[in-house]
Amino acid sequence: MVETYARPRFGEPREPKSRGIPASVLVKVLDFVTASHARAIAFLLVCGLLFFLPGFFNIPPIDRDETRFAQATKQMVETGDFVDIRFQDDVRYKKPVGIYWLQSAVVQSASKLGLQRAQVRIWLYRIPSLIGAIGAVLMTYWTALAFVTRRGAVLAGLIMCSSVLLGAEARLAKTDAVLLLTVIAAMGAMARVYLSWQRGEDPAHPPWTWPAIFWTALAGGILIKGPLILMFVGLTMATLAILDRTAVWLWRLRPVWGLTWLLVLVLPWFIAIFWRAGETFFVDSLGGDMLSKLAAQESHGAPPGTYLLLFWVTFWPGAPLAGLAAPAVWRARREPGAQYLLAWLIPSWIVFELVLTKLPHYVLPLYPAIAILIVGALERRVLSRSPWLVRGAAWWFAIPAITAVSVIVGAIVLTRQPAFLAWPFLAVSLIFGLFAWWLYDDNRAERSLLNAAAAALVLGIAVYGIVAPSLKPLFPSVEIARVLRNVVCVGPKAAAAGYHEPSLVFMTGTSTLLTDGSGAADFLGHGSCRFALVEGRTERAFAQRAEAIGLRYNVATRIEGYNFSQGKAISVAVFRSEGTE
C-alpha cells in the first residue's frame, strides 16, 4: 500500500496539521496549556506533583536500597561527617556523595524548622528524588523542544511523567531520579549543539549556555552515581562521530573550559575521600560495585532481552505508542534529529542488555529519547497502521486490569481486607484505559495517549496512595520501632537476630546491634532497658543461650510480617530484660 501521509524530518519542528476531529476535554486542556511556555511548564509541574505525591509521605521505608541510602545519610547528620559514607560501622563506598549531601540538606533544614523526629521521617529523604523526577519531566520538555513542537514537547514530558518506572523512582530515596535529571540536561544541551551544527548554523559568538549546562550536568551526574553518565554521553558522541564521519561539532561544547569546570566541581570531594580512605573508595566503587555488575551481582542476573520485555510494563502508558512509532523512526534514522535520539538510545541499551546484572531502573536515562521519538512520529502522523501493532493498544486497558486484580488479591492475602477504598480509583483507571484502547487510530493517537495518562494517574493514586501504605505486614520494621518508642524506660537499646533489614536500623537507631540468637541473649543480659528482636528461626538459639547464662526475660510482643526482600513470612518476638517495662 502506498503511503499518502507526509513524512517531515525529525529535528525540523513545525506545527501539526488540523486534526479534523472533535476535541475531547483532555485535548482542550492540552490546547490551553500549550499556548505558551509558561503554561506548559506550570502544567508539567502540576502533573509531576499529581503523579508522584500519592503515597510519597505515607509509604514506609522500603528495603533494601532506599533504607541503605537513608541510613547512611542519617549517620552523616548524626556525626556531622559529610565526607565519609557509612552504614553503621561499615563503609558504603558504592556511590559518590552527591545524593547523601542532597538528603542531608533536606533533613537538616527540616530539623532546624522544628519538625519533630525529622531523622526518621523517610519522606524527607525522598524529597531529592521527587525534585529530580519533576526536574527530569521539565528537562524532557526542554530537550524535546529541540526536536518537536511545544505541543509535542509537552506530550513527551507527560509520557515520562506517567511512566511506571519514573513514578516508582520518584518515591524512593536513592540516586536514580536525580541521575536522570542530570543525564537529560546533558543530553538536551548536547542535542542543541549537534542540531545547530547539522543545520549549518555558525554564529559569530556561539552561546555559552549550552556548554555550561552540559558540563555542570556531567559533574552533577558524576557526584550522584560516578562515571555512569559518561557512558551515555560518550557512546552517543562516538556513535554520531562514526555515522557522520566527523566529530568537529564537539568543539562547540568548549571542552577545555568545560573539563576545567567539571574538575573544579568534582575533585574536592574525591580528594577529600582519598585523603580519608585512600584507595578504598575507588576500589569499592569502581571494582566492587560497577565492574561487578558485569557478573550477576546480588542475584540480579538475567539474559539479554530482559529490558525489552520489562519495557512494556516500566514505560507504560507510553509503551504501546513506542511499538507503533518504531517503523517510522527506523525509516528516519539518518535524519539529524532521529539519528541523535537513536544514538542516545541504542548503544547504551545494547550495553545494558549484554551486562549480566539487570535491574529495571538501569535503562531509565534512555526513556526520554524514546518519549521524544514517539512524539516525533505522533506529530507527523507516521505511526504504523500494521494491524498487529495496532492491537497493542489493548495494553492500555490490560495493565490497569492486571494491576487491579493483583492489588486486590495481594491486599486480601496480606491484610485479610480487600482494599475497598481503592476500588473506585481502580474502576476509573479501567475506564480511561478502555477509552484509550477503543478510541485509538492513527488520527486519534494523541487523544488515546491523554486517556492513557489519566488512567496511569488514577491507578497511581490507588496503588501508591491507598493500597501500598495499608500493607502493614510488608513493613515489620515500622511496627517494631513503634513498640520500642512506647516503652517506659529511658534510652532503650536493641539487638536484632535473624531479621537484619536496613529499615530496622533506620527506624530503631544506628546503634541497633545486628547479631544472632546467642548474641541477642548475651546483649539482653548486659543491662536493663534492653530489647532483643528475635526472628522465629533463631528463637531456639536465643532460648538455649539464655538458659545457659541464666537470663531472665519477658516477651513484650510478637510481630507477624512478610520480608519481601527475602520472600518469606517472618515472626519477630520482642524480648525484654526482666524488670524492663
N, C-alpha and C positions, 0 to 999 in steps of 0.2 A: 504494500500500500504506500502511495506517495504521501509524504508529509507535507501538509499545506500551511503549517503554522510557522511563525518567524522564529529564527534562532540567532538572536543577538549575541554578542561576545560577552563573556564574563569579564568583569573589570571595566566595563563601559556602562555605568548606571544610566538608566532612563526610566521615566515613569511608565508603568504598565498600561496597556490599553483598557478601556472601559470594560468592566466585567459583563455588562449586559444582562445581569440577573438581579432580582430584588435583593436589597441589602438586609441582612438579619441584624438583630440588636447588637450582637458581638461585632459584626463588621462595621456598624455605625460607630461603635466605640472606637474601633481601630481607626476609622476615618478621622474622628475627632482628635485622637492623641497624636496622630502623625502629621498634624497641621503645622507643628513647629518642633524644634529640637527640645525646647524646654518641656513641652507636654510629653514628648516621647520619653525623656529621661525620668520625669515625675511618674509616668505610668509604669515604667520598668522598676523603679524604686518601690512603688506601692505593690507591684506584683511580687517582687522579691520578699517583702515583708509578709504578704498573704501566703505565699508558698512555703516560706521557711520557718515562720514563727509557731505554727501548730506543733505542740509537743516540745518546743525548744526549752521551755522553762521547767516542765514537769516530767520529762523522761529522765529517770535516774541515770547515774553514771554507767556507761557501757564498757564492759570488759572486752578485749584487754587493752587495745591500743589507746583508746581515749583516756582511760584512767592512768595508764603509764605516763602519758604526756602531762596530765593534770597533776599527778603526784609529784613529778619532777619539778614542775613549776611551783607547786605548793612548797616544796623544800627550798627552792630559791628564795621565796618570800619569807619563809621562816628563818633562814640563815643569813639572808642579806648577801649571799654569794651569787652574783649574776654572771659568773664566768663558767664555773663548773656545773655539770649536769649529772644529777644522781637520782636513783630510786632507792630509798633507804641508804644503805652503805655501799651499794653497788653503783659503779659509774654507768651512765647511759649515754654512750657516745655514738649512737646510730645516726642521729641527725644533728645538724648545727643548731645554734642557739636561737635563731630568729623567732620561732613560734613561742618559745618559752618567754622571751622578752615581751612579746605582744600579750600573752596571757598574764604575765606578772603585772604589766602596766594596768590591765583591767582590774585585777584582783586588788592591787594596792589602792587604786583610785576608789573602788567601792568601799574598801575598809576605811579610808580617810573621810568618805562621805557618810560614814556611820552605819553602814549595812552590817547587821549582826551576822556572825559566823560566815563571813564572806569567803574564807579559805576553803570551805567545804560545800559551797554552792556551785555545782558543776556548770550551771548555765553561764556563769561569769567566764569560765574558761572557754566556753563555746563562742563567745562574742567575736573574737578574731575570725573564726570560721564563718560566722554569719556575715561579717563585713566583707570577708574575702569572697563569699559566694555572691552577694549582691554586687560587689565590685566587678566580679567576673561577668555577670549579666550585663552590666553597663559597659564594660570593656568589649564584650562581644558586639554590642550595638555600635560602639565606636569603630571597631575593626571592620565590621560589615559595611559601614558607610564607604569604605574604600572600594567595595565591590558591587553593591546593590543600592537601591533607593532607600530613602529614610523609612518608608513603609516596610521594605524588606528587612532592613536592619532591626526594626522593632520586632518583627516576626522571628528573626534569628535569636535575639535576646530572649524572647518568650519561649522558644524551643529549649534553650539552655535552662531557663528559669524553671520550667515544668519538668525537666528530665529527672527520672528516678534517682540516678546516681548523684547529681548535684544536690538534690533535696536531702539525701542521706548525709553527704559530707558537710552540708551547712549546719547540721545538728550535732556534729562530732568535734570534740576539742582536739584536733590534730592538724597535720600540715596541709592536707591536700586541697582544701578550698582556697587557702591563701596562695599556695603554689600555682593553682590555676589562674588566679588573678595576675600573677607576675608573668606567666607564660603568655597569656593573651595580650598583655600590654606590650611585651617584647615582640611578639609576632605581628601585632597590629601596627606597631611603629615600623618594623622591617617591611611589612607589606606596602606601606605608603612610599617608602624609599624605592622599593623594587618596581612598583607600578609607575611611579614617576619617571624612572629610568626607561621602562618599557615604552612609555608614551612619548619619549623624546623630550621631556621637559628638562631644561638645563638652565635654571635660574642663576643670575649673576651672584646672588648671595643665598646659597642653599640654607634652609632653616635649620636651626639648632634643636628645635623642639623634638623632632622625631628621634635623632640620636640620643638626646638626653633621656627621653622616655625609655628607649631601648636599653641603654647601659644601666640605668637605675633599676629597671625591672630585672635585668640579669643579676645584678648584685643582690636584690631582694630575694630572687629565687635561690641563689646560692646559699644565702644565710638561712633560708627556710628549709631547704632539702638538699643541700650540697650541689654537686655538678649535674644533676639530672636535667635541669633547664638547658644546660649547654648541649645536651643530646638533641633536644627538639630543635633548637636553633641551628646547631651545627649540621645535622642531617638535612634540614631544609636548605641551608646555604649550599651544601655540597651537591644536592640533587639539582638545584637550579643552575649551578655552575656547569654541571655535566650537560644538562638539557640545552642551555644557552651557549655553551662552549666559551663562556667568559664569566668572570665574577667582578668586573670592573665597577659595577654598581655598589659593591660593598664599601668603596671608599667614601661614599656619601653618608655612611654611618659614622664618620670621623673616628676610625679605630684607635688612633694614637691617643687622642684626648679621652676617648671612651674607656679604653683599657686603664688609663691612669685613674679616671674617676671610679671605675669599678674596684680597683685595688684599694683606693682610699676608703671605700665603704666596707669592704670585706676583710681586709688584712688585720685591722686592730684586734678583732676577737680571735681570729686564727692565731695571731701571735700570742695573745693572752692565754689561750688554751694550750698552746705548745709550751709556753713558759710554765704552766701549771702541771700538765700531764705528759709532757714530752711527746713521743710518737704515738702514745696510746690512742688518742682520739682518731688520728688518721688511719691507724691500723684497724681499729674497731669500725670506723665509719666506712672507709673505702673497702677494706678487706672483709671485715666481719659482717657488714650489712650489704653494701652494694654488690660486691663481687660474688658473695654467697648466693645472691638471687639467681645466678646462672645455674645453680643447683636448686633442688626443690626445698627451699628454705621453710622451716616451720610447718612441714607437711602441706604446703600450698602448691605443690606441683600439679601441672595439668598439661595435656598435649596441645600442640598448635591447633588453632581453630577455636579455642575456648573463648577468646574475647569476641570473636564473631558471633558465637552463639549467645553469649551474655549480652551483647549489644542490643538485641531485640527486646530485652527487658530493661536494661540500665539506661537506654536512650529513649525509652517510651516517654511521651507520646510522639516524639519525632521520628522514631524508627520506621514506621510504615512508609513515610514520605522519603526516607533515605533509599529504600528499595526502589521506589518509583522514580527517583531522580537519578539513580546510578547510570542508566544508559545514556542520558543526555550529558551528564558530567563527563563520562568517558569520551563521548564524541567531541567535547570541548576541551579535552585535556591539554592541547597545545596552545590554547588561548591564554594570555598572561594571567588573568585572574584565576581561572581554574587550575592552571599549572602551579601557581603559588600555593593554593589551598591543598592540592594533591601532594605537593612536595612537603607540606606541613604534615599531612596525614599519613601517607602510605609508608615511607621508610621507617618512621618510628613505630607504626603499627606492626610492621613485619618484625622489628626487633623484639617487641613485647611478645609476639606470638612465638618467637623462637626461644626466648628465655623460659626456663623451666618453671620458675616461681611465678605464679599468676594470682593476682588479687584484682577485683573489679575496678578499683579506683586508679590503677596504674595508667589506664588509657584515657582518663578524664581530660587531660590537657589537649587531646586530639578532637574532642567533641565539638568545640566551636567551629573548627574547619568544616566539619560535616554539616553543622547547622547553616553555615553561610552557603555552602554548596547546594543544600536543599532549597534555600530561599532563592538562590540564583536561578535554579530550574523552575521553581514555582512561579516566580515573577514573569518569566518569559514563556510560560505555558508550554514547556517542553517535557513535562512529566510523562512517563511511559503510559501507553494505553494497552499494554500487554495484559490480557485477562488474568493470567496467573499472578502478576504483580499487583493488579488492582484488587484481587481477592485479599491481599494483605491488609486492606483497610479494616477487615474484620478484627484485626489485632487491637484496634481502638476500643472495641467492646469486650474482647476476650480478657484483657488484663484486669479491668475492673471486676469482671465476673469471677475470674480465678481468685483475685485478691479478696473479694467479699466472702467467698466460701472459705478461704484459708483462714482469714482473721476470725470469723465466727467460730469455726471448728477449733482453732487454736485457743480462743478465749474460753470455750466450754471445757476443753481438756485441762487447761491450766488453772482456771478460776471457778469452774462449775457455773459460770454466768455467761449468757450468750451475747453480751455487749449490746443490749437493745438500743442504747443511746446512739450508737454508730450506724444503725440500720437506715435511718432516713438519709444520711450522707452517702452511704453506700448505694442506696437506690437512685439518688440524684446523679451520682457518678456513672452508674449504669445507663441512665437516660442520656446523659451527654455523650457517653461513648457510643451509644446506639445511633444518636443523631450524626455523630462524626462519620460513622460507617455508612449509614443509609444515604446521607447527603453527598457522599463523595462522587465526584467525577473530575476530570482534569480542569473544568472551568470553576469548580467549587472547592478546590483543594484548600484555599485559604479559609473558607468557612468551616470545613471539616477540621482543620488544624486548630482553629479557635475553640470549637466544641471539644476537641480532644484535650486541649489545655485546661478548659473548665472542668472536664472530668478528672484530670490529674489534680487540680486544686482541691476539689471536694473529696477526692479519695485520700489525699494527704491529710485533710482535717480529720477524717475518720480513723485512719491508721495511726498517724503520729499524735494527733491531738486527743483522741478518745481511747483507742484500744491499747496502744503501747504502754501508756502510763498506768493502765489498770492491771497489767500483767505482773502483779507483785511477786509471784513465785520466781520470776526470772531475775529478780534483783534482791537476793537474800542479804547482801551487804547492807542495804538500807535498813532492813529490819534489825539486823544485828547492831548497827550503830544506834538505832533508836533505843534498844534495850540498854546499851551502855550509857546513853545520855540520861536515862531515867533512874540510874542508881543513886542511892543516898550518899555513899561515901565520896570523899573528895579525891580528885585525880585518879580515876580508875585506869589500870593498866591491863593490857590484853595480850594473850598469846593465842595463835591460831594453829590448829593441827588438822591437816587433811584438806582444808579449804584455804587456798593461798592466792585468791584472785586479787589483782591490783586494786580493784574497787574497795576491798576490805581495808587495805592500808590507807587509801584515800579517805574513807569515811570514818575509820576508827582512830586514826592517828599514825604519824610517821614512826612512832616508837613501837608499834604493834610487832610482836615477835612472831615470825613465821617458823614453825618448828614441827616436830612430830608428836605422837601421843605421849611418849615418855617425857619429852621436853616440856610439854604443856603441864604435866603433873609436877615436875620439878619447879617450873615457873610459879605455879599456884601456891606451892609450899613456901615461897620466899617472902611472904608478907601478906598483909590484908589489902582490901580494895583491889584485888586481882581477879581476873576472869580468864578462863580457858574456853576457847571457842573450838569445840572438838567435833569434827565431822564423823558421822556414824561409822565409817570404815576404820577409823583409828580409835574408837572408844575402848576397844578391848585392850590395846596397848596402854592407853591412858589409865584404865582401871587397874591393870596389873602393876604399873609403876606406882600408882597412888597407894595401893595396898602394901607394896614393898617399902615405901618410905613412911608409912603410917599417916598419909594425908587424909584429913577430914574435909569434906567439901559438900556443897549442896548444888542442886540443879535449879538454876534461875528460870530457865525456859528452854524450849526446843523450837527451832525454826525449820520448817519444811520449805524446800525450794527446788529450783532446777538450775544447774550450772550449764548454761548453753555453750560456754567456751569448751567444755569437755563433753557436752551432750549426754549428761546423766543427771538423774534426780539426786538430791542431797538432803541430809538431815543434820543440822548443826545444833548440838547441845551447848548451852552457855552454862558452864560450871563456875562457881564462885567459891573462894576460900571460906571456910566456916566462920561465921561471925560477921560476914560482909552482907550488907543489905542493898 
